[in-house]
Amino acid sequence: MILQLNPSIPVQTLSGKGQAVALIDYSPEHDLYWVVFLDHNRECWTFQNKDILAQENFSLGRSVKPQQNSPRPSLLPMEFSGAV
């Protein structure tokens, strides 16, 4: 499934800042892929979900540098309590 993002989302990638314009979801078994146009050279690249961050935004309280000690999501399965 491909989802066009309207408006685009400003993101920080391993290659610099850019605008995410589409999201590709192959299946629940795969990572999400972000289609991003980079600001500095206008190239279009696709990044895995783990390789992008939302750009800093003073109004939303999002700092320029993410906290170094912030925990990453665990890839281990969660325990199931049986309650629904």
mmCIF file as gemmi writes it, N, C-alpha and C atoms, coordinates in Angstrom:
data_model
loop_
_atom_site.group_PDB
_atom_site.id
_atom_site.type_symbol
_atom_site.label_atom_id
_atom_site.label_alt_id
_atom_site.label_comp_id
_atom_site.label_asym_id
_atom_site.label_entity_id
_atom_site.label_seq_id
_atom_site.pdbx_PDB_ins_code
_atom_site.Cartn_x
_atom_site.Cartn_y
_atom_site.Cartn_z
_atom_site.occupancy
_atom_site.B_iso_or_equiv
_atom_site.pdbx_formal_charge
_atom_site.auth_seq_id
_atom_site.auth_asym_id
_atom_site.pdbx_PDB_model_num
ATOM 1 N N . MET Axp A 1 ? 0.847 -1.165 0 1 0 ? 1 A 1
ATOM 2 C CA . MET Axp A 1 ? 0 0 0 1 0 ? 1 A 1
ATOM 3 C C . MET Axp A 1 ? 0.896 1.232 0 1 0 ? 1 A 1
ATOM 4 N N . ILE Axp A 2 ? 0.553 2.217 -0.815 1 0 ? 2 A 1
ATOM 5 C CA . ILE Axp A 2 ? 1.259 3.494 -0.845 1 0 ? 2 A 1
ATOM 6 C C . ILE Axp A 2 ? 0.289 4.576 -0.401 1 0 ? 2 A 1
ATOM 7 N N . LEU Axp A 3 ? 0.732 5.386 0.557 1 0 ? 3 A 1
ATOM 8 C CA . LEU Axp A 3 ? -0.081 6.47 1.078 1 0 ? 3 A 1
ATOM 9 C C . LEU Axp A 3 ? 0.609 7.79 0.772 1 0 ? 3 A 1
ATOM 10 N N . GLN Axp A 4 ? -0.051 8.663 0.012 1 0 ? 4 A 1
ATOM 11 C CA . GLN Axp A 4 ? 0.494 9.993 -0.244 1 0 ? 4 A 1
ATOM 12 C C . GLN Axp A 4 ? 0.26 10.86 0.985 1 0 ? 4 A 1
ATOM 13 N N . LEU Axp A 5 ? 1.305 11.536 1.446 1 0 ? 5 A 1
ATOM 14 C CA . LEU Axp A 5 ? 1.21 12.405 2.616 1 0 ? 5 A 1
ATOM 15 C C . LEU Axp A 5 ? 0.902 13.82 2.148 1 0 ? 5 A 1
ATOM 16 N N . ASN Axp A 6 ? -0.257 14.325 2.533 1 0 ? 6 A 1
ATOM 17 C CA . ASN Axp A 6 ? -0.655 15.664 2.117 1 0 ? 6 A 1
ATOM 18 C C . ASN Axp A 6 ? -1.251 16.384 3.312 1 0 ? 6 A 1
ATOM 19 N N . PRO Axp A 7 ? -0.516 17.302 3.924 1 0 ? 7 A 1
ATOM 20 C CA . PRO Axp A 7 ? 0.754 17.879 3.483 1 0 ? 7 A 1
ATOM 21 C C . PRO Axp A 7 ? 1.926 16.946 3.792 1 0 ? 7 A 1
ATOM 22 N N . SER Axp A 8 ? 3.065 17.257 3.176 1 0 ? 8 A 1
ATOM 23 C CA . SER Axp A 8 ? 4.271 16.468 3.428 1 0 ? 8 A 1
ATOM 24 C C . SER Axp A 8 ? 4.731 16.677 4.871 1 0 ? 8 A 1
ATOM 25 N N . ILE Axp A 9 ? 5.568 15.757 5.357 1 0 ? 9 A 1
ATOM 26 C CA . ILE Axp A 9 ? 6.047 15.803 6.739 1 0 ? 9 A 1
ATOM 27 C C . ILE Axp A 9 ? 7.542 16.114 6.725 1 0 ? 9 A 1
ATOM 28 N N . PRO Axp A 10 ? 7.977 17.176 7.437 1 0 ? 10 A 1
ATOM 29 C CA . PRO Axp A 10 ? 9.413 17.466 7.509 1 0 ? 10 A 1
ATOM 30 C C . PRO Axp A 10 ? 10.121 16.427 8.38 1 0 ? 10 A 1
ATOM 31 N N . VAL Axp A 11 ? 11.15 15.788 7.815 1 0 ? 11 A 1
ATOM 32 C CA . VAL Axp A 11 ? 11.87 14.733 8.525 1 0 ? 11 A 1
ATOM 33 C C . VAL Axp A 11 ? 13.376 14.972 8.461 1 0 ? 11 A 1
ATOM 34 N N . GLN Axp A 12 ? 14.08 14.341 9.401 1 0 ? 12 A 1
ATOM 35 C CA . GLN Axp A 12 ? 15.541 14.318 9.422 1 0 ? 12 A 1
ATOM 36 C C . GLN Axp A 12 ? 15.953 12.899 9.073 1 0 ? 12 A 1
ATOM 37 N N . THR Axp A 13 ? 16.795 12.742 8.04 1 0 ? 13 A 1
ATOM 38 C CA . THR Axp A 13 ? 17.235 11.422 7.599 1 0 ? 13 A 1
ATOM 39 C C . THR Axp A 13 ? 18.735 11.282 7.817 1 0 ? 13 A 1
ATOM 40 N N . LEU Axp A 14 ? 19.27 10.122 7.497 1 0 ? 14 A 1
ATOM 41 C CA . LEU Axp A 14 ? 20.713 9.915 7.564 1 0 ? 14 A 1
ATOM 42 C C . LEU Axp A 14 ? 21.439 10.774 6.536 1 0 ? 14 A 1
ATOM 43 N N . SER Axp A 15 ? 20.732 11.232 5.51 1 0 ? 15 A 1
ATOM 44 C CA . SER Axp A 15 ? 21.326 12.056 4.452 1 0 ? 15 A 1
ATOM 45 C C . SER Axp A 15 ? 21.014 13.534 4.606 1 0 ? 15 A 1
ATOM 46 N N . GLY Axp A 16 ? 20.326 13.927 5.658 1 0 ? 16 A 1
ATOM 47 C CA . GLY Axp A 16 ? 19.987 15.331 5.886 1 0 ? 16 A 1
ATOM 48 C C . GLY Axp A 16 ? 18.484 15.533 5.989 1 0 ? 16 A 1
ATOM 49 N N . LYS Axp A 17 ? 18.102 16.808 6.046 1 0 ? 17 A 1
ATOM 50 C CA . LYS Axp A 17 ? 16.683 17.154 6.179 1 0 ? 17 A 1
ATOM 51 C C . LYS Axp A 17 ? 15.963 16.997 4.848 1 0 ? 17 A 1
ATOM 52 N N . GLY Axp A 18 ? 14.649 16.706 4.944 1 0 ? 18 A 1
ATOM 53 C CA . GLY Axp A 18 ? 13.856 16.559 3.742 1 0 ? 18 A 1
ATOM 54 C C . GLY Axp A 18 ? 12.373 16.57 4.053 1 0 ? 18 A 1
ATOM 55 N N . GLN Axp A 19 ? 11.587 16.358 3 1 0 ? 19 A 1
ATOM 56 C CA . GLN Axp A 19 ? 10.134 16.317 3.109 1 0 ? 19 A 1
ATOM 57 C C . GLN Axp A 19 ? 9.655 14.923 2.715 1 0 ? 19 A 1
ATOM 58 N N . ALA Axp A 20 ? 8.998 14.236 3.652 1 0 ? 20 A 1
ATOM 59 C CA . ALA Axp A 20 ? 8.409 12.932 3.351 1 0 ? 20 A 1
ATOM 60 C C . ALA Axp A 20 ? 7.104 13.167 2.601 1 0 ? 20 A 1
ATOM 61 N N . VAL Axp A 21 ? 6.975 12.565 1.416 1 0 ? 21 A 1
ATOM 62 C CA . VAL Axp A 21 ? 5.8 12.789 0.576 1 0 ? 21 A 1
ATOM 63 C C . VAL Axp A 21 ? 4.932 11.545 0.427 1 0 ? 21 A 1
ATOM 64 N N . ALA Axp A 22 ? 5.482 10.369 0.781 1 0 ? 22 A 1
ATOM 65 C CA . ALA Axp A 22 ? 4.711 9.134 0.657 1 0 ? 22 A 1
ATOM 66 C C . ALA Axp A 22 ? 5.225 8.117 1.664 1 0 ? 22 A 1
ATOM 67 N N . LEU Axp A 23 ? 4.352 7.182 2 1 0 ? 23 A 1
ATOM 68 C CA . LEU Axp A 23 ? 4.67 6.109 2.932 1 0 ? 23 A 1
ATOM 69 C C . LEU Axp A 23 ? 4.318 4.792 2.241 1 0 ? 23 A 1
ATOM 70 N N . ILE Axp A 24 ? 5.265 3.847 2.239 1 0 ? 24 A 1
ATOM 71 C CA . ILE Axp A 24 ? 5.046 2.548 1.602 1 0 ? 24 A 1
ATOM 72 C C . ILE Axp A 24 ? 4.973 1.485 2.69 1 0 ? 24 A 1
ATOM 73 N N . ASP Axp A 25 ? 3.891 0.714 2.685 1 0 ? 25 A 1
ATOM 74 C CA . ASP Axp A 25 ? 3.689 -0.365 3.65 1 0 ? 25 A 1
ATOM 75 C C . ASP Axp A 25 ? 3.482 -1.651 2.863 1 0 ? 25 A 1
ATOM 76 N N . TYR Axp A 26 ? 4.505 -2.517 2.847 1 0 ? 26 A 1
ATOM 77 C CA . TYR Axp A 26 ? 4.409 -3.754 2.082 1 0 ? 26 A 1
ATOM 78 C C . TYR Axp A 26 ? 3.53 -4.793 2.773 1 0 ? 26 A 1
ATOM 79 N N . SER Axp A 27 ? 3.602 -4.869 4.098 1 0 ? 27 A 1
ATOM 80 C CA . SER Axp A 27 ? 2.77 -5.81 4.852 1 0 ? 27 A 1
ATOM 81 C C . SER Axp A 27 ? 3.092 -5.652 6.333 1 0 ? 27 A 1
ATOM 82 N N . PRO Axp A 28 ? 2.3 -6.281 7.21 1 0 ? 28 A 1
ATOM 83 C CA . PRO Axp A 28 ? 2.604 -6.208 8.641 1 0 ? 28 A 1
ATOM 84 C C . PRO Axp A 28 ? 3.959 -6.826 8.995 1 0 ? 28 A 1
ATOM 85 N N . GLU Axp A 29 ? 4.513 -7.64 8.108 1 0 ? 29 A 1
ATOM 86 C CA . GLU Axp A 29 ? 5.782 -8.322 8.376 1 0 ? 29 A 1
ATOM 87 C C . GLU Axp A 29 ? 7.001 -7.482 8.006 1 0 ? 29 A 1
ATOM 88 N N . HIS Axp A 30 ? 6.799 -6.305 7.401 1 0 ? 30 A 1
ATOM 89 C CA . HIS Axp A 30 ? 7.914 -5.503 6.905 1 0 ? 30 A 1
ATOM 90 C C . HIS Axp A 30 ? 7.932 -4.121 7.539 1 0 ? 30 A 1
ATOM 91 N N . ASP Axp A 31 ? 9.115 -3.468 7.476 1 0 ? 31 A 1
ATOM 92 C CA . ASP Axp A 31 ? 9.238 -2.076 7.922 1 0 ? 31 A 1
ATOM 93 C C . ASP Axp A 31 ? 8.422 -1.162 7.022 1 0 ? 31 A 1
ATOM 94 N N . LEU Axp A 32 ? 8.088 0.009 7.559 1 0 ? 32 A 1
ATOM 95 C CA . LEU Axp A 32 ? 7.518 1.066 6.728 1 0 ? 32 A 1
ATOM 96 C C . LEU Axp A 32 ? 8.659 1.737 5.97 1 0 ? 32 A 1
ATOM 97 N N . TYR Axp A 33 ? 8.389 2.209 4.766 1 0 ? 33 A 1
ATOM 98 C CA . TYR Axp A 33 ? 9.383 2.929 3.977 1 0 ? 33 A 1
ATOM 99 C C . TYR Axp A 33 ? 8.842 4.318 3.665 1 0 ? 33 A 1
ATOM 100 N N . TRP Axp A 34 ? 9.681 5.325 3.862 1 0 ? 34 A 1
ATOM 101 C CA . TRP Axp A 34 ? 9.316 6.721 3.662 1 0 ? 34 A 1
ATOM 102 C C . TRP Axp A 34 ? 9.975 7.234 2.396 1 0 ? 34 A 1
ATOM 103 N N . VAL Axp A 35 ? 9.199 7.812 1.492 1 0 ? 35 A 1
ATOM 104 C CA . VAL Axp A 35 ? 9.728 8.444 0.285 1 0 ? 35 A 1
ATOM 105 C C . VAL Axp A 35 ? 9.978 9.906 0.633 1 0 ? 35 A 1
ATOM 106 N N . VAL Axp A 36 ? 11.248 10.321 0.537 1 0 ? 36 A 1
ATOM 107 C CA . VAL Axp A 36 ? 11.664 11.642 1.014 1 0 ? 36 A 1
ATOM 108 C C . VAL Axp A 36 ? 12.414 12.388 -0.083 1 0 ? 36 A 1
ATOM 109 N N . PHE Axp A 37 ? 12.047 13.656 -0.294 1 0 ? 37 A 1
ATOM 110 C CA . PHE Axp A 37 ? 12.827 14.557 -1.14 1 0 ? 37 A 1
ATOM 111 C C . PHE Axp A 37 ? 13.742 15.355 -0.217 1 0 ? 37 A 1
ATOM 112 N N . LEU Axp A 38 ? 15.066 15.222 -0.434 1 0 ? 38 A 1
ATOM 113 C CA . LEU Axp A 38 ? 16.04 15.902 0.41 1 0 ? 38 A 1
ATOM 114 C C . LEU Axp A 38 ? 16.091 17.383 0.077 1 0 ? 38 A 1
ATOM 115 N N . ASP Axp A 39 ? 16.244 18.221 1.117 1 0 ? 39 A 1
ATOM 116 C CA . ASP Axp A 39 ? 16.248 19.672 0.932 1 0 ? 39 A 1
ATOM 117 C C . ASP Axp A 39 ? 17.506 20.164 0.228 1 0 ? 39 A 1
ATOM 118 N N . HIS Axp A 40 ? 18.674 19.616 0.571 1 0 ? 40 A 1
ATOM 119 C CA . HIS Axp A 40 ? 19.928 20.195 0.082 1 0 ? 40 A 1
ATOM 120 C C . HIS Axp A 40 ? 20.236 19.886 -1.379 1 0 ? 40 A 1
ATOM 121 N N . ASN Axp A 41 ? 19.729 18.796 -1.93 1 0 ? 41 A 1
ATOM 122 C CA . ASN Axp A 41 ? 20.03 18.479 -3.335 1 0 ? 41 A 1
ATOM 123 C C . ASN Axp A 41 ? 18.803 18.071 -4.147 1 0 ? 41 A 1
ATOM 124 N N . ARG Axp A 42 ? 17.619 18.095 -3.541 1 0 ? 42 A 1
ATOM 125 C CA . ARG Axp A 42 ? 16.333 17.796 -4.183 1 0 ? 42 A 1
ATOM 126 C C . ARG Axp A 42 ? 16.223 16.356 -4.686 1 0 ? 42 A 1
ATOM 127 N N . GLU Axp A 43 ? 17.114 15.465 -4.246 1 0 ? 43 A 1
ATOM 128 C CA . GLU Axp A 43 ? 17.041 14.065 -4.652 1 0 ? 43 A 1
ATOM 129 C C . GLU Axp A 43 ? 15.927 13.35 -3.897 1 0 ? 43 A 1
ATOM 130 N N . CYS Axp A 44 ? 15.391 12.313 -4.53 1 0 ? 44 A 1
ATOM 131 C CA . CYS Axp A 44 ? 14.334 11.504 -3.926 1 0 ? 44 A 1
ATOM 132 C C . CYS Axp A 44 ? 14.935 10.176 -3.47 1 0 ? 44 A 1
ATOM 133 N N . TRP Axp A 45 ? 14.743 9.851 -2.178 1 0 ? 45 A 1
ATOM 134 C CA . TRP Axp A 45 ? 15.262 8.618 -1.606 1 0 ? 45 A 1
ATOM 135 C C . TRP Axp A 45 ? 14.177 7.945 -0.774 1 0 ? 45 A 1
ATOM 136 N N . THR Axp A 46 ? 14.347 6.654 -0.552 1 0 ? 46 A 1
ATOM 137 C CA . THR Axp A 46 ? 13.447 5.902 0.311 1 0 ? 46 A 1
ATOM 138 C C . THR Axp A 46 ? 14.225 5.451 1.537 1 0 ? 46 A 1
ATOM 139 N N . PHE Axp A 47 ? 13.659 5.691 2.722 1 0 ? 47 A 1
ATOM 140 C CA . PHE Axp A 47 ? 14.316 5.358 3.982 1 0 ? 47 A 1
ATOM 141 C C . PHE Axp A 47 ? 13.435 4.421 4.796 1 0 ? 47 A 1
ATOM 142 N N . GLN Axp A 48 ? 14.079 3.504 5.527 1 0 ? 48 A 1
ATOM 143 C CA . GLN Axp A 48 ? 13.343 2.651 6.45 1 0 ? 48 A 1
ATOM 144 C C . GLN Axp A 48 ? 12.869 3.483 7.633 1 0 ? 48 A 1
ATOM 145 N N . ASN Axp A 49 ? 11.856 3.009 8.286 1 0 ? 49 A 1
ATOM 146 C CA . ASN Axp A 49 ? 11.268 3.699 9.43 1 0 ? 49 A 1
ATOM 147 C C . ASN Axp A 49 ? 12.319 4.029 10.498 1 0 ? 49 A 1
ATOM 148 N N . LYS Axp A 50 ? 13.264 3.129 10.734 1 0 ? 50 A 1
ATOM 149 C CA . LYS Axp A 50 ? 14.272 3.329 11.783 1 0 ? 50 A 1
ATOM 150 C C . LYS Axp A 50 ? 15.297 4.397 11.423 1 0 ? 50 A 1
ATOM 151 N N . ASP Axp A 51 ? 15.34 4.836 10.169 1 0 ? 51 A 1
ATOM 152 C CA . ASP Axp A 51 ? 16.368 5.768 9.707 1 0 ? 51 A 1
ATOM 153 C C . ASP Axp A 51 ? 15.894 7.206 9.594 1 0 ? 51 A 1
ATOM 154 N N . ILE Axp A 52 ? 14.705 7.526 10.093 1 0 ? 52 A 1
ATOM 155 C CA . ILE Axp A 52 ? 14.229 8.904 10.027 1 0 ? 52 A 1
ATOM 156 C C . ILE Axp A 52 ? 13.734 9.371 11.388 1 0 ? 52 A 1
ATOM 157 N N . LEU Axp A 53 ? 13.773 10.681 11.57 1 0 ? 53 A 1
ATOM 158 C CA . LEU Axp A 53 ? 13.229 11.339 12.756 1 0 ? 53 A 1
ATOM 159 C C . LEU Axp A 53 ? 12.385 12.509 12.286 1 0 ? 53 A 1
ATOM 160 N N . ALA Axp A 54 ? 11.439 12.921 13.103 1 0 ? 54 A 1
ATOM 161 C CA . ALA Axp A 54 ? 10.719 14.162 12.819 1 0 ? 54 A 1
ATOM 162 C C . ALA Axp A 54 ? 11.7 15.314 13.006 1 0 ? 54 A 1
ATOM 163 N N . GLN Axp A 55 ? 11.599 16.346 12.152 1 0 ? 55 A 1
ATOM 164 C CA . GLN Axp A 55 ? 12.471 17.509 12.302 1 0 ? 55 A 1
ATOM 165 C C . GLN Axp A 55 ? 12.148 18.231 13.597 1 0 ? 55 A 1
ATOM 166 N N . GLU Axp A 56 ? 13.135 18.983 14.098 1 0 ? 56 A 1
ATOM 167 C CA . GLU Axp A 56 ? 12.914 19.77 15.305 1 0 ? 56 A 1
ATOM 168 C C . GLU Axp A 56 ? 11.802 20.782 15.066 1 0 ? 56 A 1
ATOM 169 N N . ASN Axp A 57 ? 11.062 21.092 16.138 1 0 ? 57 A 1
ATOM 170 C CA . ASN Axp A 57 ? 9.962 22.041 16.042 1 0 ? 57 A 1
ATOM 171 C C . ASN Axp A 57 ? 9.807 22.711 17.4 1 0 ? 57 A 1
ATOM 172 N N . PHE Axp A 58 ? 10.234 23.966 17.484 1 0 ? 58 A 1
ATOM 173 C CA . PHE Axp A 58 ? 10.201 24.701 18.744 1 0 ? 58 A 1
ATOM 174 C C . PHE Axp A 58 ? 8.78 24.8 19.285 1 0 ? 58 A 1
ATOM 175 N N . SER Axp A 59 ? 7.802 25.04 18.405 1 0 ? 59 A 1
ATOM 176 C CA . SER Axp A 59 ? 6.41 25.202 18.839 1 0 ? 59 A 1
ATOM 177 C C . SER Axp A 59 ? 5.852 23.945 19.492 1 0 ? 59 A 1
ATOM 178 N N . LEU Axp A 60 ? 6.322 22.787 19.057 1 0 ? 60 A 1
ATOM 179 C CA . LEU Axp A 60 ? 5.848 21.52 19.613 1 0 ? 60 A 1
ATOM 180 C C . LEU Axp A 60 ? 6.747 20.994 20.728 1 0 ? 60 A 1
ATOM 181 N N . GLY Axp A 61 ? 7.801 21.749 21.066 1 0 ? 61 A 1
ATOM 182 C CA . GLY Axp A 61 ? 8.702 21.322 22.132 1 0 ? 61 A 1
ATOM 183 C C . GLY Axp A 61 ? 9.644 20.213 21.72 1 0 ? 61 A 1
ATOM 184 N N . ARG Axp A 62 ? 9.86 20.054 20.417 1 0 ? 62 A 1
ATOM 185 C CA . ARG Axp A 62 ? 10.763 19.023 19.917 1 0 ? 62 A 1
ATOM 186 C C . ARG Axp A 62 ? 12.145 19.645 19.778 1 0 ? 62 A 1
ATOM 187 N N . SER Axp A 63 ? 13.101 19.212 20.612 1 0 ? 63 A 1
ATOM 188 C CA . SER Axp A 63 ? 14.425 19.825 20.641 1 0 ? 63 A 1
ATOM 189 C C . SER Axp A 63 ? 15.229 19.491 19.392 1 0 ? 63 A 1
ATOM 190 N N . VAL Axp A 64 ? 16.305 20.281 19.192 1 0 ? 64 A 1
ATOM 191 C CA . VAL Axp A 64 ? 17.17 20.079 18.032 1 0 ? 64 A 1
ATOM 192 C C . VAL Axp A 64 ? 17.847 18.718 18.101 1 0 ? 64 A 1
ATOM 193 N N . LYS Axp A 65 ? 18.353 18.355 19.275 1 0 ? 65 A 1
ATOM 194 C CA . LYS Axp A 65 ? 19.012 17.059 19.438 1 0 ? 65 A 1
ATOM 195 C C . LYS Axp A 65 ? 18.131 16.15 20.295 1 0 ? 65 A 1
ATOM 196 N N . PRO Axp A 66 ? 17.825 14.943 19.81 1 0 ? 66 A 1
ATOM 197 C CA . PRO Axp A 66 ? 17.043 14.023 20.635 1 0 ? 66 A 1
ATOM 198 C C . PRO Axp A 66 ? 17.841 13.617 21.87 1 0 ? 66 A 1
ATOM 199 N N . GLN Axp A 67 ? 17.146 13.261 22.915 1 0 ? 67 A 1
ATOM 200 C CA . GLN Axp A 67 ? 17.812 12.822 24.135 1 0 ? 67 A 1
ATOM 201 C C . GLN Axp A 67 ? 18.611 11.559 23.857 1 0 ? 67 A 1
ATOM 202 N N . GLN Axp A 68 ? 19.847 11.541 24.341 1 0 ? 68 A 1
ATOM 203 C CA . GLN Axp A 68 ? 20.735 10.407 24.081 1 0 ? 68 A 1
ATOM 204 C C . GLN Axp A 68 ? 20.296 9.144 24.812 1 0 ? 68 A 1
ATOM 205 N N . ASN Axp A 69 ? 19.667 9.299 25.962 1 0 ? 69 A 1
ATOM 206 C CA . ASN Axp A 69 ? 19.301 8.141 26.776 1 0 ? 69 A 1
ATOM 207 C C . ASN Axp A 69 ? 17.867 7.676 26.555 1 0 ? 69 A 1
ATOM 208 N N . SER Axp A 70 ? 17.204 8.21 25.533 1 0 ? 70 A 1
ATOM 209 C CA . SER Axp A 70 ? 15.818 7.799 25.316 1 0 ? 70 A 1
ATOM 210 C C . SER Axp A 70 ? 15.792 6.363 24.8 1 0 ? 70 A 1
ATOM 211 N N . PRO Axp A 71 ? 14.965 5.507 25.398 1 0 ? 71 A 1
ATOM 212 C CA . PRO Axp A 71 ? 14.945 4.1 24.998 1 0 ? 71 A 1
ATOM 213 C C . PRO Axp A 71 ? 14.319 3.918 23.622 1 0 ? 71 A 1
ATOM 214 N N . ARG Axp A 72 ? 14.888 3.007 22.85 1 0 ? 72 A 1
ATOM 215 C CA . ARG Axp A 72 ? 14.312 2.648 21.554 1 0 ? 72 A 1
ATOM 216 C C . ARG Axp A 72 ? 13.262 1.572 21.792 1 0 ? 72 A 1
ATOM 217 N N . PRO Axp A 73 ? 12.282 1.474 20.906 1 0 ? 73 A 1
ATOM 218 C CA . PRO Axp A 73 ? 11.269 0.427 21.07 1 0 ? 73 A 1
ATOM 219 C C . PRO Axp A 73 ? 11.907 -0.957 21.047 1 0 ? 73 A 1
ATOM 220 N N . SER Axp A 74 ? 11.415 -1.83 21.879 1 0 ? 74 A 1
ATOM 221 C CA . SER Axp A 74 ? 11.94 -3.186 21.954 1 0 ? 74 A 1
ATOM 222 C C . SER Axp A 74 ? 11.409 -4.017 20.791 1 0 ? 74 A 1
ATOM 223 N N . LEU Axp A 75 ? 12.27 -4.863 20.256 1 0 ? 75 A 1
ATOM 224 C CA . LEU Axp A 75 ? 11.847 -5.755 19.185 1 0 ? 75 A 1
ATOM 225 C C . LEU Axp A 75 ? 11.392 -7.105 19.729 1 0 ? 75 A 1
ATOM 226 N N . LEU Axp A 76 ? 11.469 -7.269 21.052 1 0 ? 76 A 1
ATOM 227 C CA . LEU Axp A 76 ? 11.038 -8.524 21.656 1 0 ? 76 A 1
ATOM 228 C C . LEU Axp A 76 ? 9.52 -8.563 21.756 1 0 ? 76 A 1
ATOM 229 N N . PRO Axp A 77 ? 8.914 -9.729 21.596 1 0 ? 77 A 1
ATOM 230 C CA . PRO Axp A 77 ? 7.453 -9.808 21.704 1 0 ? 77 A 1
ATOM 231 C C . PRO Axp A 77 ? 6.992 -9.471 23.117 1 0 ? 77 A 1
ATOM 232 N N . MET Axp A 78 ? 5.853 -8.817 23.205 1 0 ? 78 A 1
ATOM 233 C CA . MET Axp A 78 ? 5.284 -8.466 24.502 1 0 ? 78 A 1
ATOM 234 C C . MET Axp A 78 ? 4.567 -9.68 25.08 1 0 ? 78 A 1
ATOM 235 N N . GLU Axp A 79 ? 4.507 -9.729 26.415 1 0 ? 79 A 1
ATOM 236 C CA . GLU Axp A 79 ? 3.793 -10.823 27.065 1 0 ? 79 A 1
ATOM 237 C C . GLU Axp A 79 ? 2.296 -10.629 26.885 1 0 ? 79 A 1
ATOM 238 N N . PHE Axp A 80 ? 1.586 -11.719 26.69 1 0 ? 80 A 1
ATOM 239 C CA . PHE Axp A 80 ? 0.146 -11.668 26.501 1 0 ? 80 A 1
ATOM 240 C C . PHE Axp A 80 ? -0.527 -12.092 27.79 1 0 ? 80 A 1
ATOM 241 N N . SER Axp A 81 ? -1.376 -11.226 28.319 1 0 ? 81 A 1
ATOM 242 C CA . SER Axp A 81 ? -2.022 -11.52 29.6 1 0 ? 81 A 1
ATOM 243 C C . SER Axp A 81 ? -3.25 -12.41 29.443 1 0 ? 81 A 1
ATOM 244 N N . GLY Axp A 82 ? -3.796 -12.487 28.246 1 0 ? 82 A 1
ATOM 245 C CA . GLY Axp A 82 ? -4.993 -13.287 28.024 1 0 ? 82 A 1
ATOM 246 C C . GLY Axp A 82 ? -6.271 -12.489 28.143 1 0 ? 82 A 1
ATOM 247 N N . ALA Axp A 83 ? -6.201 -11.304 28.768 1 0 ? 83 A 1
ATOM 248 C CA . ALA Axp A 83 ? -7.39 -10.452 28.899 1 0 ? 83 A 1
ATOM 249 C C . ALA Axp A 83 ? -7.626 -9.704 27.6 1 0 ? 83 A 1
ATOM 250 N N . VAL Axp A 84 ? -8.887 -9.538 27.276 1 0 ? 84 A 1
ATOM 251 C CA . VAL Axp A 84 ? -9.226 -8.81 26.048 1 0 ? 84 A 1
ATOM 252 C C . VAL Axp A 84 ? -9.879 -7.507 26.398 1 0 ? 84 A 1
